[in-house]
Amino acid sequence: MTPDPGLALAAWLGVHALAVFGVLLGGLLLLVTLLAWVWHRQVLRRAQAAFSKPVVAVLLLNLVVGLAIVLAAAAGFAEIAEHLGPDRRMSLADQALAASIHGHVGSHTLRGFALITHLGDVRLLVLLGVAVALWLWQRGQRTLALGWLLTLAGNALLNPMLKRIFERVRPVHDHGWVSESGWSFPSGHTSGATVAYGMLAYLALRTLPAAWHLPAVLGATALAFTVGSSRVFLQVHFASDVVAGFASGTAWLMVCVMSLELSRRGRTR
């Protein structure tokens, strides 16, 4: 019988998981850098030339880009959710990848990802949320402080609701580095890291000098992607759980950022 190409690819990815992670992370950071360059060098210039009021142009671009990201993330999540099921090809590929990682990823790699994955722990994100909110409040940025807290709280409510809707069982993980219980889809660590560190990048754009903007965005991207990837390496989530966590987290993050931008532009006008 001819092996399924999708399952063979999943097994190959598991064998070369660490190299694939490095390539994807490097490509993602390069893409973010390129998009930042395009945004600042081309899009804003054209928009400001097309409108008599630059504030209106920037607001319109923010809304259009934000809405496009929300729609793309929501569509991606829906596509993944539609293909869940014990005998569906996506689920079989998930299992093949998890089994391949289990058989080929060494203990040193697992130990490193076991440390990194705690950057998405609920307790750490709660402490981060309180610390950042207090810092913003002391600086007089009360709208940002409230928006930051509501963003984190909203995702903390959204992810458990989605888990209860789909009730997907976690993959078997008996390596001993990390143990998780509860439903698997979508990944809460992934969506939490995406929302928290993505929102931190937005706050950096609002409060820090311009020289810190790109490093903040790249750092947030690397942190969120690495935390999400750690869940696959540690086999506490299937790969599709993590991709869905990125999608749901990105959609919620952009909704909150767009709301804060609308509020800020409204006060500016």
C-alpha positions as CSV (number, residue, x, y, z in Angstrom):
1,M,0.0,0.0,0.0
2,T,1.3,3.4,-0.9
3,P,1.9,5.6,2.2
4,D,-0.2,8.7,2.6
5,P,1.9,11.7,1.5
6,G,0.5,13.8,4.3
7,L,1.4,11.3,7.0
8,A,4.8,10.8,5.5
9,L,5.4,14.6,5.5
10,A,4.3,14.8,9.2
11,A,6.7,12.0,10.1
12,W,9.5,13.7,8.3
13,L,8.8,17.0,10.0
14,G,9.0,15.2,13.4
15,V,12.4,13.8,12.5
16,H,13.7,17.3,11.6
17,A,11.5,19.2,14.1
18,L,14.2,21.4,15.6
19,A,15.6,22.5,12.2
20,V,12.0,23.1,10.9
21,F,11.3,25.2,14.0
22,G,14.5,27.3,13.3
23,V,13.6,27.9,9.7
24,L,10.0,28.8,10.5
25,L,11.0,31.2,13.2
26,G,13.7,32.9,11.1
27,G,11.2,33.2,8.2
28,L,8.6,34.7,10.4
29,L,10.9,37.3,11.8
30,L,12.1,38.2,8.3
31,L,8.5,38.5,7.2
32,V,7.6,40.8,10.1
33,T,10.7,42.9,9.4
34,L,9.7,43.2,5.7
35,L,6.1,44.1,6.6
36,A,7.3,46.8,9.0
37,W,9.5,48.2,6.3
38,V,6.7,48.3,3.7
39,W,4.3,49.8,6.2
40,H,6.6,52.7,7.2
41,R,8.3,53.3,3.8
42,Q,5.5,52.9,1.3
43,V,1.9,52.4,2.6
44,L,1.8,55.3,5.0
45,R,3.4,57.7,2.5
46,R,0.9,56.8,-0.2
47,A,-2.0,57.0,2.2
48,Q,-1.0,60.4,3.5
49,A,-0.6,61.7,-0.1
50,A,-4.1,60.4,-0.9
51,F,-5.9,62.0,2.0
52,S,-6.0,65.6,3.1
53,K,-5.8,64.6,6.7
54,P,-3.0,62.2,7.7
55,V,-4.9,61.1,10.8
56,V,-7.8,59.9,8.8
57,A,-5.4,58.0,6.5
58,V,-3.6,56.3,9.3
59,L,-6.9,55.4,11.0
60,L,-8.3,54.0,7.8
61,L,-5.2,51.9,7.2
62,N,-5.2,50.6,10.7
63,L,-8.9,49.5,10.4
64,V,-8.4,47.9,7.0
65,V,-5.3,46.0,7.9
66,G,-6.7,45.0,11.3
67,L,-9.9,43.8,9.8
68,A,-8.1,41.8,7.2
69,I,-6.0,40.1,9.9
70,V,-9.1,39.3,12.0
71,L,-10.9,37.8,9.0
72,A,-7.9,35.7,8.0
73,A,-7.3,34.4,11.5
74,A,-11.0,33.6,12.0
75,A,-11.1,31.8,8.6
76,G,-8.0,29.8,9.5
77,F,-9.5,28.8,12.9
78,A,-12.8,27.7,11.2
79,E,-10.9,25.7,8.6
80,I,-9.0,23.8,11.2
81,A,-12.1,23.2,13.4
82,E,-14.0,21.9,10.4
83,H,-11.4,19.1,9.8
84,L,-11.2,17.9,13.4
85,G,-12.2,14.3,14.0
86,P,-10.6,11.0,15.0
87,D,-10.4,9.6,11.4
88,R,-9.9,12.9,9.5
89,R,-6.6,13.4,7.7
90,M,-5.6,16.4,9.8
91,S,-6.0,14.4,13.0
92,L,-4.0,11.5,11.6
93,A,-1.3,13.9,10.5
94,D,-1.3,15.4,14.0
95,Q,-0.8,12.0,15.6
96,A,1.9,11.1,13.1
97,L,3.8,14.3,13.9
98,A,3.5,13.8,17.6
99,A,4.7,10.2,17.4
100,S,7.6,11.2,15.3
101,I,8.7,13.9,17.7
102,H,8.4,11.5,20.5
103,G,10.7,9.1,18.8
104,H,13.3,11.5,17.5
105,V,13.6,14.7,19.7
106,G,16.2,14.4,22.4
107,S,15.9,15.1,26.1
108,H,18.1,18.2,25.9
109,T,15.7,19.8,23.4
110,L,12.7,18.8,25.5
111,R,14.3,20.3,28.6
112,G,14.8,23.6,26.9
113,F,11.2,23.8,25.6
114,A,9.9,22.7,29.0
115,L,11.5,25.9,30.4
116,I,10.3,28.1,27.6
117,T,6.7,26.9,27.8
118,H,6.3,28.4,31.2
119,L,6.3,31.8,29.6
120,G,2.7,31.1,28.6
121,D,1.6,29.8,32.1
122,V,-1.5,31.5,33.5
123,R,0.2,32.5,36.7
124,L,3.0,34.2,34.9
125,L,0.6,36.1,32.5
126,V,-1.5,37.2,35.5
127,L,1.6,38.6,37.2
128,L,2.7,40.3,34.0
129,G,-0.8,41.7,33.6
130,V,-0.9,43.3,37.0
131,A,2.7,44.6,36.7
132,V,2.1,46.2,33.3
133,A,-1.2,47.7,34.3
134,L,0.3,49.3,37.4
135,W,3.1,50.7,35.3
136,L,0.7,52.2,32.8
137,W,-1.5,53.6,35.5
138,Q,1.4,55.3,37.2
139,R,2.4,56.9,33.9
140,G,-1.2,58.3,33.5
141,Q,-2.0,55.9,30.6
142,R,-5.3,54.7,32.2
143,T,-7.0,53.9,28.9
144,L,-4.1,51.7,27.9
145,A,-4.0,50.1,31.3
146,L,-7.7,49.2,31.1
147,G,-7.4,48.0,27.5
148,W,-4.4,45.8,28.5
149,L,-6.4,44.2,31.3
150,L,-9.5,43.7,29.2
151,T,-7.5,42.1,26.4
152,L,-5.9,39.5,28.8
153,A,-9.2,38.9,30.6
154,G,-11.1,38.4,27.3
155,N,-8.7,35.8,26.1
156,A,-8.8,34.0,29.5
157,L,-12.6,33.7,29.0
158,L,-12.6,32.9,25.3
159,N,-10.1,30.0,25.2
160,P,-11.9,27.8,27.9
161,M,-15.2,28.4,26.1
162,L,-13.6,27.1,22.8
163,K,-12.1,24.1,24.6
164,R,-15.5,23.2,26.0
165,I,-17.1,23.5,22.6
166,F,-14.7,21.1,20.8
167,E,-13.6,18.8,23.7
168,R,-10.6,17.4,22.0
169,V,-8.4,14.9,24.0
170,R,-4.7,15.8,24.3
171,P,-2.0,13.6,22.8
172,V,-0.2,11.1,25.1
173,H,2.8,12.8,26.7
174,D,4.7,10.5,29.1
175,H,8.2,12.0,28.8
176,G,7.9,13.6,32.3
177,W,9.0,17.1,31.4
178,V,5.5,18.7,31.5
179,S,2.2,17.2,32.3
180,E,-1.1,18.8,31.3
181,S,-4.8,17.9,31.7
182,G,-8.0,19.2,30.3
183,W,-9.1,19.6,26.7
184,S,-6.6,20.3,23.9
185,F,-8.2,22.5,21.2
186,P,-7.2,25.3,20.9
187,S,-3.9,25.7,22.8
188,G,-4.4,28.1,25.7
189,H,-0.6,28.7,26.2
190,T,-0.4,29.6,22.5
191,S,-3.3,32.0,22.4
192,G,-2.3,33.5,25.8
193,A,1.2,34.1,24.7
194,T,0.0,35.6,21.4
195,V,-2.3,38.0,23.1
196,A,-0.1,39.0,26.0
197,Y,3.2,39.5,24.1
198,G,1.4,40.9,21.1
199,M,-0.3,43.4,23.3
200,L,3.0,44.2,24.9
201,A,4.4,45.0,21.5
202,Y,1.5,47.4,20.8
203,L,2.0,49.1,24.1
204,A,5.7,49.5,23.2
205,L,4.6,51.2,20.0
206,R,2.5,53.6,22.0
207,T,4.8,54.4,24.9
208,L,8.5,53.8,23.9
209,P,10.8,55.7,21.5
210,A,10.8,54.7,17.8
211,A,14.1,52.9,18.1
212,W,12.4,50.3,20.3
213,H,9.5,49.6,18.0
214,L,10.9,47.0,15.7
215,P,12.8,45.1,18.4
216,A,9.7,45.0,20.5
217,V,7.6,43.6,17.7
218,L,10.3,41.0,16.8
219,G,10.7,40.0,20.4
220,A,7.0,39.5,20.9
221,T,6.7,37.5,17.7
222,A,9.6,35.2,18.7
223,L,8.2,34.7,22.2
224,A,4.7,33.8,21.1
225,F,5.9,31.5,18.3
226,T,8.4,29.7,20.5
227,V,5.9,29.2,23.3
228,G,3.4,27.8,20.8
229,S,6.0,25.5,19.3
230,S,7.0,24.3,22.7
231,R,3.6,22.8,23.1
232,V,4.1,20.6,20.0
233,F,7.6,19.6,21.0
234,L,6.4,18.6,24.5
235,Q,3.5,16.7,22.9
236,V,0.9,18.3,25.2
237,H,-0.9,19.7,22.1
238,F,-1.3,18.6,18.6
239,A,0.1,20.9,15.9
240,S,-3.4,21.9,14.8
241,D,-4.2,22.9,18.4
242,V,-1.3,25.3,18.3
243,V,-2.1,26.8,14.9
244,A,-5.7,27.3,16.1
245,G,-4.4,29.0,19.2
246,F,-2.3,31.4,17.1
247,A,-5.5,32.1,15.0
248,S,-7.8,32.7,17.9
249,G,-5.3,34.7,19.8
250,T,-4.4,36.9,16.8
251,A,-8.1,37.6,16.0
252,W,-8.8,38.6,19.6
253,L,-5.6,40.7,19.8
254,M,-6.4,42.6,16.6
255,V,-10.0,43.3,17.8
256,C,-8.6,44.8,21.0
257,V,-5.9,46.8,19.2
258,M,-8.4,48.2,16.7
259,S,-10.7,49.2,19.6
260,L,-7.9,51.1,21.3
261,E,-6.9,52.8,18.1
262,L,-10.4,53.9,17.4
263,S,-10.6,55.3,20.9
264,R,-7.3,57.1,20.6
265,R,-8.1,58.6,17.1
266,G,-11.5,59.7,18.4
267,R,-9.9,61.6,21.2
268,T,-7.3,63.1,18.8
269,R,-10.0,64.3,16.5
